[in-house]
């Protein structure tokens, strides 16, 4: 359980959740005019990028 929580709190997860949160808040508040398709495609792209790429350990 603790290991799963630590994996959830790694950098890529935090960045993903932060970006999704910002996009959703901006869309809800309508601070910027974003079509729903843009919001959906942005969130999908972020989630797909961060959760499907494999870390091979090389830097």
Predicted model as a PDB file, atoms N, CA, C, CB and O in Angstrom, pLDDT in the B-factor column:
MODEL        1                                                                  
ATOM      1  N   UNK A   1       0.829  -1.203   0.000  1.00 77.00           N  
ATOM      2  CA  UNK A   1       0.000   0.000   0.000  1.00 77.00           C  
ATOM      3  C   UNK A   1       0.865   1.256   0.000  1.00 77.00           C  
ATOM      4  CB  UNK A   1      -0.939   0.005   1.213  1.00 77.00           C  
ATOM      5  O   UNK A   1       0.618   2.192  -0.760  1.00 77.00           O  
ATOM      6  N   UNK A   2       1.870   1.264   0.850  1.00 77.00           N  
ATOM      7  CA  UNK A   2       2.746   2.434   0.945  1.00 77.00           C  
ATOM      8  C   UNK A   2       3.519   2.644  -0.360  1.00 77.00           C  
ATOM      9  CB  UNK A   2       3.728   2.275   2.125  1.00 77.00           C  
ATOM     10  O   UNK A   2       3.752   3.776  -0.785  1.00 77.00           O  
ATOM     11  N   UNK A   3       3.909   1.532  -0.984  1.00 79.00           N  
ATOM     12  CA  UNK A   3       4.642   1.625  -2.247  1.00 79.00           C  
ATOM     13  C   UNK A   3       3.758   2.210  -3.356  1.00 79.00           C  
ATOM     14  CB  UNK A   3       5.167   0.239  -2.663  1.00 79.00           C  
ATOM     15  O   UNK A   3       4.226   2.999  -4.176  1.00 79.00           O  
ATOM     16  N   UNK A   4       2.494   1.823  -3.375  1.00 74.00           N  
ATOM     17  CA  UNK A   4       1.565   2.363  -4.368  1.00 74.00           C  
ATOM     18  C   UNK A   4       1.352   3.858  -4.153  1.00 74.00           C  
ATOM     19  CB  UNK A   4       0.218   1.621  -4.306  1.00 74.00           C  
ATOM     20  O   UNK A   4       1.255   4.620  -5.116  1.00 74.00           O  
ATOM     21  N   UNK A   5       1.280   4.273  -2.903  1.00 72.00           N  
ATOM     22  CA  UNK A   5       1.111   5.688  -2.599  1.00 72.00           C  
ATOM     23  C   UNK A   5       2.339   6.484  -3.034  1.00 72.00           C  
ATOM     24  CB  UNK A   5       0.851   5.887  -1.102  1.00 72.00           C  
ATOM     25  O   UNK A   5       2.210   7.593  -3.553  1.00 72.00           O  
ATOM     26  N   UNK A   6       3.513   5.928  -2.826  1.00 75.00           N  
ATOM     27  CA  UNK A   6       4.742   6.618  -3.236  1.00 75.00           C  
ATOM     28  C   UNK A   6       4.815   6.731  -4.756  1.00 75.00           C  
ATOM     29  CB  UNK A   6       5.986   5.879  -2.699  1.00 75.00           C  
ATOM     30  O   UNK A   6       5.267   7.747  -5.283  1.00 75.00           O  
ATOM     31  N   UNK A   7       4.370   5.692  -5.461  1.00 70.00           N  
ATOM     32  CA  UNK A   7       4.350   5.770  -6.923  1.00 70.00           C  
ATOM     33  C   UNK A   7       3.386   6.840  -7.399  1.00 70.00           C  
ATOM     34  CB  UNK A   7       3.970   4.421  -7.527  1.00 70.00           C  
ATOM     35  O   UNK A   7       3.654   7.535  -8.379  1.00 70.00           O  
ATOM     36  N   UNK A   8       2.256   6.973  -6.700  1.00 68.00           N  
ATOM     37  CA  UNK A   8       1.265   7.976  -7.074  1.00 68.00           C  
ATOM     38  C   UNK A   8       1.815   9.382  -6.888  1.00 68.00           C  
ATOM     39  CB  UNK A   8      -0.011   7.797  -6.253  1.00 68.00           C  
ATOM     40  O   UNK A   8       1.443  10.299  -7.620  1.00 68.00           O  
ATOM     41  N   UNK A   9       2.686   9.552  -5.925  1.00 71.00           N  
ATOM     42  CA  UNK A   9       3.214  10.873  -5.615  1.00 71.00           C  
ATOM     43  C   UNK A   9       4.528  11.183  -6.320  1.00 71.00           C  
ATOM     44  CB  UNK A   9       3.401  11.002  -4.142  1.00 71.00           C  
ATOM     45  O   UNK A   9       5.222  12.123  -5.931  1.00 71.00           O  
ATOM     46  N   UNK A  10       4.886  10.419  -7.341  1.00 74.00           N  
ATOM     47  CA  UNK A  10       6.107  10.752  -8.056  1.00 74.00           C  
ATOM     48  C   UNK A  10       5.877  11.982  -8.935  1.00 74.00           C  
ATOM     49  CB  UNK A  10       6.584   9.553  -8.907  1.00 74.00           C  
ATOM     50  O   UNK A  10       4.747  12.448  -9.078  1.00 74.00           O  
ATOM     51  N   UNK A  11       6.933  12.490  -9.509  1.00 74.00           N  
ATOM     52  CA  UNK A  11       6.882  13.768 -10.213  1.00 74.00           C  
ATOM     53  C   UNK A  11       5.919  13.749 -11.394  1.00 74.00           C  
ATOM     54  CB  UNK A  11       8.259  14.143 -10.693  1.00 74.00           C  
ATOM     55  O   UNK A  11       5.150  14.692 -11.577  1.00 74.00           O  
ATOM     56  N   UNK A  12       5.951  12.695 -12.190  1.00 75.00           N  
ATOM     57  CA  UNK A  12       5.095  12.702 -13.381  1.00 75.00           C  
ATOM     58  C   UNK A  12       3.618  12.686 -13.012  1.00 75.00           C  
ATOM     59  CB  UNK A  12       5.417  11.504 -14.270  1.00 75.00           C  
ATOM     60  O   UNK A  12       2.799  13.283 -13.711  1.00 75.00           O  
ATOM     61  N   UNK A  13       3.274  12.018 -11.933  1.00 76.00           N  
ATOM     62  CA  UNK A  13       1.881  12.013 -11.499  1.00 76.00           C  
ATOM     63  C   UNK A  13       1.460  13.379 -10.985  1.00 76.00           C  
ATOM     64  CB  UNK A  13       1.665  10.962 -10.421  1.00 76.00           C  
ATOM     65  O   UNK A  13       0.365  13.848 -11.295  1.00 76.00           O  
ATOM     66  N   UNK A  14       2.316  14.018 -10.203  1.00 80.00           N  
ATOM     67  CA  UNK A  14       2.000  15.346  -9.682  1.00 80.00           C  
ATOM     68  C   UNK A  14       1.844  16.357 -10.814  1.00 80.00           C  
ATOM     69  CB  UNK A  14       3.087  15.809  -8.709  1.00 80.00           C  
ATOM     70  O   UNK A  14       0.932  17.183 -10.792  1.00 80.00           O  
ATOM     71  N   UNK A  15       2.732  16.292 -11.799  1.00 79.00           N  
ATOM     72  CA  UNK A  15       2.638  17.202 -12.946  1.00 79.00           C  
ATOM     73  C   UNK A  15       1.338  16.942 -13.714  1.00 79.00           C  
ATOM     74  CB  UNK A  15       3.868  17.034 -13.886  1.00 79.00           C  
ATOM     75  O   UNK A  15       0.647  17.879 -14.115  1.00 79.00           O  
ATOM     76  N   UNK A  16       1.020  15.681 -13.909  1.00 78.00           N  
ATOM     77  CA  UNK A  16      -0.200  15.331 -14.622  1.00 78.00           C  
ATOM     78  C   UNK A  16      -1.430  15.867 -13.910  1.00 78.00           C  
ATOM     79  CB  UNK A  16      -0.306  13.825 -14.781  1.00 78.00           C  
ATOM     80  O   UNK A  16      -2.283  16.507 -14.525  1.00 78.00           O  
ATOM     81  N   UNK A  17      -1.520  15.604 -12.609  1.00 82.00           N  
ATOM     82  CA  UNK A  17      -2.683  16.074 -11.850  1.00 82.00           C  
ATOM     83  C   UNK A  17      -2.751  17.604 -11.815  1.00 82.00           C  
ATOM     84  CB  UNK A  17      -2.639  15.521 -10.419  1.00 82.00           C  
ATOM     85  O   UNK A  17      -3.840  18.174 -11.897  1.00 82.00           O  
ATOM     86  N   UNK A  18      -1.613  18.265 -11.697  1.00 86.00           N  
ATOM     87  CA  UNK A  18      -1.591  19.726 -11.676  1.00 86.00           C  
ATOM     88  C   UNK A  18      -2.076  20.298 -13.006  1.00 86.00           C  
ATOM     89  CB  UNK A  18      -0.176  20.234 -11.365  1.00 86.00           C  
ATOM     90  O   UNK A  18      -2.894  21.218 -13.024  1.00 86.00           O  
ATOM     91  N   UNK A  19      -1.578  19.761 -14.114  1.00 81.00           N  
ATOM     92  CA  UNK A  19      -1.987  20.266 -15.426  1.00 81.00           C  
ATOM     93  C   UNK A  19      -3.467  20.021 -15.691  1.00 81.00           C  
ATOM     94  CB  UNK A  19      -1.154  19.617 -16.523  1.00 81.00           C  
ATOM     95  O   UNK A  19      -4.164  20.895 -16.206  1.00 81.00           O  
ATOM     96  N   UNK A  20      -3.936  18.847 -15.342  1.00 80.00           N  
ATOM     97  CA  UNK A  20      -5.353  18.551 -15.527  1.00 80.00           C  
ATOM     98  C   UNK A  20      -6.200  19.480 -14.656  1.00 80.00           C  
ATOM     99  CB  UNK A  20      -5.650  17.071 -15.188  1.00 80.00           C  
ATOM    100  O   UNK A  20      -7.236  19.977 -15.097  1.00 80.00           O  
ATOM    101  N   UNK A  21      -5.761  19.707 -13.435  1.00 84.00           N  
ATOM    102  CA  UNK A  21      -6.489  20.602 -12.539  1.00 84.00           C  
ATOM    103  C   UNK A  21      -6.574  22.015 -13.083  1.00 84.00           C  
ATOM    104  CB  UNK A  21      -5.836  20.622 -11.180  1.00 84.00           C  
ATOM    105  O   UNK A  21      -7.638  22.633 -13.055  1.00 84.00           O  
ATOM    106  N   UNK A  22      -5.460  22.528 -13.576  1.00 82.00           N  
ATOM    107  CA  UNK A  22      -5.442  23.889 -14.124  1.00 82.00           C  
ATOM    108  C   UNK A  22      -6.357  24.000 -15.336  1.00 82.00           C  
ATOM    109  CB  UNK A  22      -4.010  24.298 -14.508  1.00 82.00           C  
ATOM    110  O   UNK A  22      -7.127  24.954 -15.445  1.00 82.00           O  
ATOM    111  N   UNK A  23      -6.282  23.048 -16.233  1.00 78.00           N  
ATOM    112  CA  UNK A  23      -7.118  23.088 -17.426  1.00 78.00           C  
ATOM    113  C   UNK A  23      -8.598  23.007 -17.051  1.00 78.00           C  
ATOM    114  CB  UNK A  23      -6.745  21.944 -18.381  1.00 78.00           C  
ATOM    115  O   UNK A  23      -9.422  23.736 -17.604  1.00 78.00           O  
ATOM    116  N   UNK A  24      -8.931  22.126 -16.117  1.00 78.00           N  
ATOM    117  CA  UNK A  24     -10.332  21.982 -15.706  1.00 78.00           C  
ATOM    118  C   UNK A  24     -10.847  23.228 -14.999  1.00 78.00           C  
ATOM    119  CB  UNK A  24     -10.490  20.773 -14.793  1.00 78.00           C  
ATOM    120  O   UNK A  24     -11.969  23.663 -15.258  1.00 78.00           O  
ATOM    121  N   UNK A  25     -10.046  23.805 -14.115  1.00 83.00           N  
ATOM    122  CA  UNK A  25     -10.469  25.020 -13.403  1.00 83.00           C  
ATOM    123  C   UNK A  25     -10.664  26.171 -14.383  1.00 83.00           C  
ATOM    124  CB  UNK A  25      -9.433  25.411 -12.323  1.00 83.00           C  
ATOM    125  O   UNK A  25     -11.640  26.914 -14.285  1.00 83.00           O  
ATOM    126  N   UNK A  26      -9.745  26.319 -15.322  1.00 79.00           N  
ATOM    127  CA  UNK A  26      -9.876  27.388 -16.312  1.00 79.00           C  
ATOM    128  C   UNK A  26     -11.134  27.184 -17.162  1.00 79.00           C  
ATOM    129  CB  UNK A  26      -8.621  27.445 -17.214  1.00 79.00           C  
ATOM    130  O   UNK A  26     -11.824  28.147 -17.496  1.00 79.00           O  
ATOM    131  N   UNK A  27     -11.421  25.955 -17.502  1.00 74.00           N  
ATOM    132  CA  UNK A  27     -12.615  25.677 -18.306  1.00 74.00           C  
ATOM    133  C   UNK A  27     -13.884  25.943 -17.509  1.00 74.00           C  
ATOM    134  CB  UNK A  27     -12.603  24.226 -18.804  1.00 74.00           C  
ATOM    135  O   UNK A  27     -14.847  26.491 -18.045  1.00 74.00           O  
ATOM    136  N   UNK A  28     -13.895  25.561 -16.234  1.00 80.00           N  
ATOM    137  CA  UNK A  28     -15.087  25.764 -15.404  1.00 80.00           C  
ATOM    138  C   UNK A  28     -15.322  27.250 -15.144  1.00 80.00           C  
ATOM    139  CB  UNK A  28     -14.949  25.009 -14.070  1.00 80.00           C  
ATOM    140  O   UNK A  28     -16.450  27.732 -15.239  1.00 80.00           O  
ATOM    141  N   UNK A  29     -14.262  27.963 -14.820  1.00 81.00           N  
ATOM    142  CA  UNK A  29     -14.392  29.402 -14.549  1.00 81.00           C  
ATOM    143  C   UNK A  29     -14.587  30.213 -15.816  1.00 81.00           C  
ATOM    144  CB  UNK A  29     -13.169  29.908 -13.814  1.00 81.00           C  
ATOM    145  O   UNK A  29     -15.005  31.369 -15.756  1.00 81.00           O  
ATOM    146  N   UNK A  30     -14.298  29.634 -16.932  1.00 74.00           N  
ATOM    147  CA  UNK A  30     -14.386  30.278 -18.240  1.00 74.00           C  
ATOM    148  C   UNK A  30     -13.549  31.548 -18.298  1.00 74.00           C  
ATOM    149  CB  UNK A  30     -15.835  30.599 -18.572  1.00 74.00           C  
ATOM    150  O   UNK A  30     -13.957  32.553 -18.881  1.00 74.00           O  
ATOM    151  N   UNK A  31     -12.363  31.485 -17.676  1.00 69.00           N  
ATOM    152  CA  UNK A  31     -11.430  32.615 -17.736  1.00 69.00           C  
ATOM    153  C   UNK A  31     -10.908  32.809 -19.151  1.00 69.00           C  
ATOM    154  CB  UNK A  31     -10.258  32.401 -16.766  1.00 69.00           C  
ATOM    155  O   UNK A  31     -10.682  33.934 -19.596  1.00 69.00           O  
ATOM    156  N   UNK A  32     -10.727  31.726 -19.831  1.00 68.00           N  
ATOM    157  CA  UNK A  32     -10.335  31.782 -21.238  1.00 68.00           C  
ATOM    158  C   UNK A  32     -11.356  30.974 -22.013  1.00 68.00           C  
ATOM    159  CB  UNK A  32      -8.871  31.237 -21.467  1.00 68.00           C  
ATOM    160  O   UNK A  32     -11.905  29.991 -21.514  1.00 68.00           O  
ATOM    161  N   UNK A  33     -11.594  31.390 -23.203  1.00 73.00           N  
ATOM    162  CA  UNK A  33     -12.585  30.695 -24.020  1.00 73.00           C  
ATOM    163  C   UNK A  33     -11.935  29.456 -24.639  1.00 73.00           C  
ATOM    164  CB  UNK A  33     -13.160  31.637 -25.129  1.00 73.00           C  
ATOM    165  O   UNK A  33     -11.168  29.550 -25.597  1.00 73.00           O  
ATOM    166  N   UNK A  34     -12.258  28.305 -24.073  1.00 71.00           N  
ATOM    167  CA  UNK A  34     -11.722  27.048 -24.591  1.00 71.00           C  
ATOM    168  C   UNK A  34     -12.887  26.174 -25.029  1.00 71.00           C  
ATOM    169  CB  UNK A  34     -10.845  26.319 -23.522  1.00 71.00           C  
ATOM    170  O   UNK A  34     -13.801  25.906 -24.248  1.00 71.00           O  
ATOM    171  N   UNK A  35     -12.851  25.736 -26.263  1.00 78.00           N  
ATOM    172  CA  UNK A  35     -13.899  24.810 -26.683  1.00 78.00           C  
ATOM    173  C   UNK A  35     -13.745  23.478 -25.940  1.00 78.00           C  
ATOM    174  CB  UNK A  35     -13.851  24.589 -28.220  1.00 78.00           C  
ATOM    175  O   UNK A  35     -12.629  23.096 -25.588  1.00 78.00           O  
ATOM    176  N   UNK A  36     -14.835  22.780 -25.704  1.00 75.00           N  
ATOM    177  CA  UNK A  36     -14.758  21.502 -24.978  1.00 75.00           C  
ATOM    178  C   UNK A  36     -13.831  20.487 -25.644  1.00 75.00           C  
ATOM    179  CB  UNK A  36     -16.142  20.904 -24.851  1.00 75.00           C  
ATOM    180  O   UNK A  36     -13.215  19.668 -24.962  1.00 75.00           O  
ATOM    181  N   UNK A  37     -13.730  20.537 -26.955  1.00 82.00           N  
ATOM    182  CA  UNK A  37     -12.850  19.610 -27.663  1.00 82.00           C  
ATOM    183  C   UNK A  37     -11.393  19.859 -27.293  1.00 82.00           C  
ATOM    184  CB  UNK A  37     -13.040  19.738 -29.179  1.00 82.00           C  
ATOM    185  O   UNK A  37     -10.608  18.917 -27.182  1.00 82.00           O  
ATOM    186  N   UNK A  38     -11.028  21.134 -27.102  1.00 79.00           N  
ATOM    187  CA  UNK A  38      -9.656  21.471 -26.707  1.00 79.00           C  
ATOM    188  C   UNK A  38      -9.348  20.933 -25.322  1.00 79.00           C  
ATOM    189  CB  UNK A  38      -9.440  22.990 -26.740  1.00 79.00           C  
ATOM    190  O   UNK A  38      -8.279  20.365 -25.098  1.00 79.00           O  
ATOM    191  N   UNK A  39     -10.274  21.108 -24.393  1.00 75.00           N  
ATOM    192  CA  UNK A  39     -10.084  20.616 -23.024  1.00 75.00           C  
ATOM    193  C   UNK A  39      -9.937  19.105 -23.035  1.00 75.00           C  
ATOM    194  CB  UNK A  39     -11.266  21.035 -22.115  1.00 75.00           C  
ATOM    195  O   UNK A  39      -9.026  18.566 -22.405  1.00 75.00           O  
ATOM    196  N   UNK A  40     -10.811  18.424 -23.734  1.00 80.00           N  
ATOM    197  CA  UNK A  40     -10.766  16.964 -23.789  1.00 80.00           C  
ATOM    198  C   UNK A  40      -9.479  16.467 -24.429  1.00 80.00           C  
ATOM    199  CB  UNK A  40     -11.965  16.429 -24.555  1.00 80.00           C  
ATOM    200  O   UNK A  40      -8.868  15.522 -23.931  1.00 80.00           O  
ATOM    201  N   UNK A  41      -9.064  17.083 -25.516  1.00 85.00           N  
ATOM    202  CA  UNK A  41      -7.848  16.622 -26.191  1.00 85.00           C  
ATOM    203  C   UNK A  41      -6.604  16.938 -25.369  1.00 85.00           C  
ATOM    204  CB  UNK A  41      -7.733  17.261 -27.578  1.00 85.00           C  
ATOM    205  O   UNK A  41      -5.651  16.159 -25.379  1.00 85.00           O  
ATOM    206  N   UNK A  42      -6.591  18.062 -24.658  1.00 80.00           N  
ATOM    207  CA  UNK A  42      -5.457  18.407 -23.812  1.00 80.00           C  
ATOM    208  C   UNK A  42      -5.313  17.427 -22.663  1.00 80.00           C  
ATOM    209  CB  UNK A  42      -5.604  19.822 -23.277  1.00 80.00           C  
ATOM    210  O   UNK A  42      -4.221  16.918 -22.408  1.00 80.00           O  
ATOM    211  N   UNK A  43      -6.398  17.163 -21.977  1.00 79.00           N  
ATOM    212  CA  UNK A  43      -6.352  16.220 -20.858  1.00 79.00           C  
ATOM    213  C   UNK A  43      -5.967  14.830 -21.346  1.00 79.00           C  
ATOM    214  CB  UNK A  43      -7.709  16.172 -20.134  1.00 79.00           C  
ATOM    215  O   UNK A  43      -5.174  14.148 -20.698  1.00 79.00           O  
ATOM    216  N   UNK A  44      -6.511  14.407 -22.466  1.00 85.00           N  
ATOM    217  CA  UNK A  44      -6.177  13.094 -23.018  1.00 85.00           C  
ATOM    218  C   UNK A  44      -4.700  13.009 -23.389  1.00 85.00           C  
ATOM    219  CB  UNK A  44      -7.043  12.796 -24.243  1.00 85.00           C  
ATOM    220  O   UNK A  44      -4.047  12.000 -23.123  1.00 85.00           O  
ATOM    221  N   UNK A  45      -4.177  14.059 -24.000  1.00 85.00           N  
ATOM    222  CA  UNK A  45      -2.767  14.056 -24.391  1.00 85.00           C  
ATOM    223  C   UNK A  45      -1.854  13.989 -23.174  1.00 85.00           C  
ATOM    224  CB  UNK A  45      -2.442  15.298 -25.218  1.00 85.00           C  
ATOM    225  O   UNK A  45      -0.863  13.259 -23.181  1.00 85.00           O  
ATOM    226  N   UNK A  46      -2.180  14.743 -22.133  1.00 79.00           N  
ATOM    227  CA  UNK A  46      -1.355  14.744 -20.925  1.00 79.00           C  
ATOM    228  C   UNK A  46      -1.356  13.367 -20.265  1.00 79.00           C  
ATOM    229  CB  UNK A  46      -1.856  15.807 -19.934  1.00 79.00           C  
ATOM    230  O   UNK A  46      -0.303  12.829 -19.924  1.00 79.00           O  
ATOM    231  N   UNK A  47      -2.528  12.817 -20.095  1.00 79.00           N  
ATOM    232  CA  UNK A  47      -2.634  11.502 -19.451  1.00 79.00           C  
ATOM    233  C   UNK A  47      -1.928  10.444 -20.291  1.00 79.00           C  
ATOM    234  CB  UNK A  47      -4.117  11.115 -19.239  1.00 79.00           C  
ATOM    235  O   UNK A  47      -1.194   9.616 -19.751  1.00 79.00           O  
ATOM    236  N   UNK A  48      -2.140  10.461 -21.590  1.00 84.00           N  
ATOM    237  CA  UNK A  48      -1.517   9.475 -22.467  1.00 84.00           C  
ATOM    238  C   UNK A  48       0.000   9.584 -22.413  1.00 84.00           C  
ATOM    239  CB  UNK A  48      -2.009   9.651 -23.904  1.00 84.00           C  
ATOM    240  O   UNK A  48       0.686   8.566 -22.318  1.00 84.00           O  
ATOM    241  N   UNK A  49       0.528  10.786 -22.473  1.00 80.00           N  
ATOM    242  CA  UNK A  49       1.975  10.971 -22.472  1.00 80.00           C  
ATOM    243  C   UNK A  49       2.603  10.482 -21.168  1.00 80.00           C  
ATOM    244  CB  UNK A  49       2.316  12.441 -22.698  1.00 80.00           C  
ATOM    245  O   UNK A  49       3.561   9.710 -21.190  1.00 80.00           O  
ATOM    246  N   UNK A  50       2.079  10.920 -20.064  1.00 75.00           N  
ATOM    247  CA  UNK A  50       2.719  10.610 -18.795  1.00 75.00           C  
ATOM    248  C   UNK A  50       2.502   9.188 -18.319  1.00 75.00           C  
ATOM    249  CB  UNK A  50       2.235  11.540 -17.762  1.00 75.00           C  
ATOM    250  O   UNK A  50       3.366   8.641 -17.633  1.00 75.00           O  
ATOM    251  N   UNK A  51       1.385   8.574 -18.655  1.00 74.00           N  
ATOM    252  CA  UNK A  51       1.104   7.252 -18.102  1.00 74.00           C  
ATOM    253  C   UNK A  51       1.387   6.115 -19.072  1.00 74.00           C  
ATOM    254  CB  UNK A  51      -0.321   7.184 -17.668  1.00 74.00           C  
ATOM    255  O   UNK A  51       1.306   4.954 -18.670  1.00 74.00           O  
ATOM    256  N   UNK A  52       1.715   6.392 -20.331  1.00 81.00           N  
ATOM    257  CA  UNK A  52       2.022   5.299 -21.252  1.00 81.00           C  
ATOM    258  C   UNK A  52       3.492   5.233 -21.603  1.00 81.00           C  
ATOM    259  CB  UNK A  52       1.213   5.440 -22.509  1.00 81.00           C  
ATOM    260  O   UNK A  52       3.940   4.216 -22.133  1.00 81.00           O  
ATOM    261  N   UNK A  53       4.253   6.260 -21.335  1.00 69.00           N  
ATOM    262  CA  UNK A  53       5.678   6.183 -21.671  1.00 69.00           C  
ATOM    263  C   UNK A  53       6.391   5.332 -20.624  1.00 69.00           C  
ATOM    264  CB  UNK A  53       6.315   7.608 -21.753  1.00 69.00           C  
ATOM    265  O   UNK A  53       6.001   5.294 -19.457  1.00 69.00           O  
ATOM    266  N   UNK A  54       7.420   4.669 -21.060  1.00 66.00           N  
ATOM    267  CA  UNK A  54       8.160   3.783 -20.173  1.00 66.00           C  
ATOM    268  C   UNK A  54       9.454   4.459 -19.756  1.00 66.00           C  
ATOM    269  CB  UNK A  54       8.445   2.425 -20.853  1.00 66.00           C  
ATOM    270  O   UNK A  54      10.130   5.092 -20.567  1.00 66.00           O  
ATOM    271  N   UNK A  55       9.789   4.319 -18.488  1.00 60.00           N  
ATOM    272  CA  UNK A  55      11.058   4.830 -17.993  1.00 60.00           C  
ATOM    273  C   UNK A  55      12.097   3.728 -18.125  1.00 60.00           C  
ATOM    274  CB  UNK A  55      10.940   5.320 -16.517  1.00 60.00           C  
ATOM    275  O   UNK A  55      11.994   2.685 -17.478  1.00 60.00           O  
ATOM    276  N   UNK A  56      13.103   3.965 -18.971  1.00 58.00           N  
ATOM    277  CA  UNK A  56      14.122   2.939 -19.156  1.00 58.00           C  
ATOM    278  C   UNK A  56      15.335   3.161 -18.262  1.00 58.00           C  
ATOM    279  CB  UNK A  56      14.556   2.899 -20.602  1.00 58.00           C  
ATOM    280  O   UNK A  56      16.279   2.371 -18.289  1.00 58.00           O  
ATOM    281  N   UNK A  57      15.317   4.225 -17.473  1.00 55.00           N  
ATOM    282  CA  UNK A  57      16.405   4.483 -16.549  1.00 55.00           C  
ATOM    283  C   UNK A  57      17.547   5.300 -17.129  1.00 55.00           C  
ATOM    284  CB  UNK A  57      16.932   3.205 -16.056  1.00 55.00           C  
ATOM    285  O   UNK A  57      18.416   5.745 -16.379  1.00 55.00           O  
ATOM    286  N   UNK A  58      17.574   5.508 -18.428  1.00 48.00           N  
ATOM    287  CA  UNK A  58      18.648   6.290 -19.025  1.00 48.00           C  
ATOM    288  C   UNK A  58      18.291   7.770 -18.990  1.00 48.00           C  
ATOM    289  CB  UNK A  58      18.919   5.832 -20.472  1.00 48.00           C  
ATOM    290  O   UNK A  58      17.129   8.149 -19.132  1.00 48.00           O  
ATOM    291  N   UNK A  59      19.305   8.591 -18.799  1.00 47.00           N  
ATOM    292  CA  UNK A  59      19.083  10.043 -18.752  1.00 47.00           C  
ATOM    293  C   UNK A  59      20.063  10.755 -19.628  1.00 47.00           C  
ATOM    294  CB  UNK A  59      19.187  10.569 -17.331  1.00 47.00           C  
ATOM    295  O   UNK A  59      20.032  11.982 -19.718  1.00 47.00           O  
TER     296      UNK A  59                                                      
ENDMDL                                                                          
END                                                                             
